[in-house]
């Protein structure tokens, strides 16, 4: 039996369905590629404050001594194998706060890490340790600080350009600047100047880098 010829409208409808299906598949592939795309950072993937809080927990749990990773995470009520817990360990390691990875049995504080959280350390020495870990030991942050120390904070776009000059990828440069500024503020190197005169009282938007000697 000879088949019935399809009308042009039916053929057009079928082609439309095919194109729609192809588009949906391509969009799914694109989303998966984007999900798997890994941003290459030349700096830790979190602010220093978050990791120093983790270092405090390590210090308090073990009184400054090395601790078992599984016992530590059980104590702080976090899943040791979760993505967030692993990233926390990675970031703390990149800041130089701890030794040991997310598969290590034992995690311990570095000497600088211990100085940055030990309450018996003099405040000036503790501040110096935090500046070293949060800024000076992260190459891109150290170079940014060296370039702009003592100056009015430039436009964010200019900071992003500088971060790329110092090795941050285009995808990560803005995050680098956000983390850098948060770290500066946390360790006390970012100072907001106030104009307080009889006729003009308000906070200025100019923010200066302040070089701080902690010796």
LINSULLIN-V601281 format. One record per pair of residues at least 4 apart in sequence whose C-alpha atoms are under 6 Angstrom apart, sorted by the first residue. I is the first residue (numbers start at 1). J is the second residue. Records with the same first field share a line. If there is no record, write none. Layout:
I=J / J
This chain:
33=37
42=168
44=91 / 94
47=179
48=134 / 183
51=92
56=117
57=61
59=63 / 64
62=67
66=107 / 108
67=106 / 107
68=105 / 106
69=105 / 106 / 107
73=77 / 78 / 80
80=85
86=102
89=102
92=97 / 98
93=97 / 98
95=133
97=109 / 110 / 113
98=108 / 109 / 110
99=107 / 108
100=104 / 107
109=113 / 114
112=129
114=118
115=126
116=126 / 129 / 130
124=214
128=214
130=134
131=135 / 187
132=136 / 137
133=137
135=141 / 142
136=142
138=142
140=166
145=149
149=209
150=209 / 210
151=208 / 209
152=207 / 208
153=207 / 208
160=173 / 174
163=168 / 173
164=168 / 169 / 173
168=173
169=173
176=180
184=189 / 190
185=189 / 190
189=210
190=209
191=207 / 208
192=207
194=203 / 204
195=201
196=201
197=201
